[in-house]
């Protein structure tokens, strides 16, 4: 990151002064400028191209763990942390999906509301005067168990 900065500003200030200010050696700058990229850097550049291809293939929905899994399936030997670092450095990020918000309990509506006839008085004087229902459900290992009271067949047994 320092050497490209020196390359951009070498026309404005002397290279030796820039290297001294940025605390790098002029020999290192000239080696970077004229020398080939290291094998490690070449491998990372190729990996970035593959990351971009996988990212585009899956419509930018995959993050670094899934991209790493795809690269591993294609035979690329790399670490998930390296993939995450390269994605961060090159601005490759997964699209985030908005979380679902339940809007079924809309109490701000203009529809008529039924009257509260019982007013929480659940003691009828005659049979079939008041009908109630329990909509509570309990999650068990075998699935949802509707209602918390036992069924009529089970209550007498």
C-alpha positions as CSV (number, residue, x, y, z in Angstrom):
1,X,0.0,0.0,0.0
2,X,2.9,2.3,0.6
3,X,4.7,1.7,-2.7
4,X,1.7,2.6,-4.9
5,X,1.4,5.8,-2.9
6,X,5.1,6.6,-3.6
7,X,4.5,5.7,-7.3
8,X,1.6,8.2,-7.5
9,X,3.5,11.1,-5.8
10,X,7.0,10.6,-7.2
11,X,6.5,13.5,-9.6
12,X,5.6,15.9,-6.8
13,X,8.3,14.9,-4.3
14,X,11.7,13.1,-4.5
15,X,11.5,9.3,-4.1
16,X,14.1,9.3,-1.3
17,X,12.2,11.9,0.7
18,X,9.0,9.9,0.3
19,X,10.7,6.7,1.4
20,X,12.3,8.4,4.4
21,X,9.0,10.0,5.4
22,X,7.1,6.7,5.1
23,X,9.9,4.7,6.8
24,X,10.6,2.3,3.9
25,X,13.9,1.8,2.1
26,X,14.3,3.2,-1.4
27,X,15.8,-0.2,-2.5
28,X,12.6,-1.8,-1.4
29,X,10.6,0.6,-3.5
30,X,12.7,0.1,-6.6
31,X,12.6,-3.7,-6.2
32,X,8.8,-3.5,-6.0
33,X,8.7,-1.2,-9.1
34,X,10.9,-3.4,-11.3
35,X,10.6,-6.8,-9.8
36,X,8.0,-9.5,-10.5
37,X,5.2,-10.1,-8.1
38,X,6.0,-12.8,-5.5
39,X,4.5,-16.3,-6.0
40,X,2.3,-15.8,-2.9
41,X,1.0,-12.5,-4.3
42,X,0.3,-14.2,-7.7
43,X,-1.6,-16.9,-5.9
44,X,-3.6,-14.4,-4.0
45,X,-4.4,-12.5,-7.2
46,X,-5.7,-15.7,-8.8
47,X,-7.7,-16.5,-5.7
48,X,-9.3,-13.0,-5.8
49,X,-10.4,-13.7,-9.4
50,X,-11.9,-17.0,-8.4
51,X,-13.7,-15.4,-5.4
52,X,-15.2,-12.8,-7.7
53,X,-16.4,-15.5,-10.1
54,X,-18.0,-17.5,-7.3
55,X,-19.5,-14.3,-5.8
56,X,-21.0,-13.4,-9.1
57,X,-22.2,-16.9,-9.8
58,X,-24.3,-17.0,-6.7
59,X,-25.7,-13.5,-7.1
60,X,-23.6,-11.9,-4.3
61,X,-25.5,-13.9,-1.7
62,X,-22.5,-16.0,-0.4
63,X,-20.2,-14.8,2.4
64,X,-16.7,-16.0,3.0
65,X,-17.6,-19.4,4.6
66,X,-19.7,-20.5,1.6
67,X,-17.3,-19.1,-0.9
68,X,-14.5,-21.0,0.8
69,X,-16.6,-24.2,0.6
70,X,-17.2,-23.6,-3.2
71,X,-13.5,-23.0,-3.7
72,X,-12.6,-26.1,-1.8
73,X,-15.0,-28.1,-3.9
74,X,-13.3,-26.8,-7.0
75,X,-9.9,-27.9,-5.7
76,X,-8.5,-24.6,-4.4
77,X,-6.5,-25.1,-1.3
78,X,-7.0,-22.0,0.9
79,X,-8.1,-21.0,4.4
80,X,-11.5,-19.5,5.2
81,X,-9.7,-16.6,6.9
82,X,-7.7,-15.9,3.8
83,X,-10.9,-15.8,1.8
84,X,-12.5,-13.4,4.3
85,X,-9.4,-11.2,4.3
86,X,-9.2,-11.0,0.5
87,X,-13.0,-10.3,0.3
88,X,-12.6,-7.5,2.8
89,X,-9.6,-6.0,1.0
90,X,-11.4,-6.0,-2.4
91,X,-14.8,-4.8,-1.2
92,X,-16.6,-8.1,-1.9
93,X,-19.5,-8.6,0.5
94,X,-22.6,-10.7,0.6
95,X,-25.9,-8.9,0.2
96,X,-27.9,-8.9,3.4
97,X,-31.5,-9.8,3.3
98,X,-34.0,-7.7,5.3
99,X,-35.4,-9.6,8.3
100,X,-39.0,-10.7,8.1
101,X,-41.4,-8.6,10.2
102,X,-44.7,-10.0,11.1
103,X,-47.5,-7.6,10.5
104,X,-50.5,-9.7,11.3
105,X,-51.4,-8.0,14.5
106,X,-52.5,-4.7,13.0
107,X,-54.5,-2.9,15.7
108,X,-54.6,0.4,13.8
109,X,-57.4,-0.4,11.4
110,X,-60.9,1.0,10.6
111,X,-62.7,-2.4,10.6
112,X,-65.4,-3.0,13.2
113,X,-64.3,-4.7,16.4
114,X,-66.6,-7.3,18.0
115,X,-68.0,-6.4,21.5
116,X,-66.6,-8.0,24.6
117,X,-69.7,-9.8,25.7
118,X,-68.1,-11.9,28.5
119,X,-66.0,-9.2,30.0
120,X,-63.8,-12.0,31.3
121,X,-66.7,-13.5,33.3
122,X,-66.3,-17.2,32.4
123,X,-68.9,-18.6,34.9
124,X,-72.0,-19.4,32.8
125,X,-75.3,-20.1,34.7
126,X,-76.6,-22.7,32.1
127,X,-75.1,-25.2,29.7
128,X,-74.3,-24.0,26.1
129,X,-74.5,-20.3,27.3
130,X,-70.8,-19.6,26.7
131,X,-68.4,-21.3,24.3
132,X,-64.7,-20.9,24.7
133,X,-61.6,-22.1,22.8
134,X,-58.0,-22.6,23.7
135,X,-55.6,-21.6,20.9
136,X,-52.4,-22.3,22.9
137,X,-50.0,-24.7,21.2
138,X,-47.0,-26.4,22.8
139,X,-43.9,-27.5,20.8
140,X,-42.8,-31.0,21.7
141,X,-40.2,-33.3,20.2
142,X,-42.9,-35.0,18.1
143,X,-44.4,-31.7,16.7
144,X,-46.9,-29.1,17.8
145,X,-49.4,-30.2,20.5
146,X,-52.6,-28.2,20.1
147,X,-54.3,-26.9,23.3
148,X,-53.0,-27.4,26.8
149,X,-56.0,-29.3,28.2
150,X,-56.3,-33.1,27.7
151,X,-58.7,-34.3,25.0
152,X,-62.2,-35.5,26.3
153,X,-61.3,-39.2,25.6
154,X,-58.1,-38.9,27.7
155,X,-59.8,-37.0,30.6
156,X,-62.1,-39.9,31.6
157,X,-59.5,-42.6,31.2
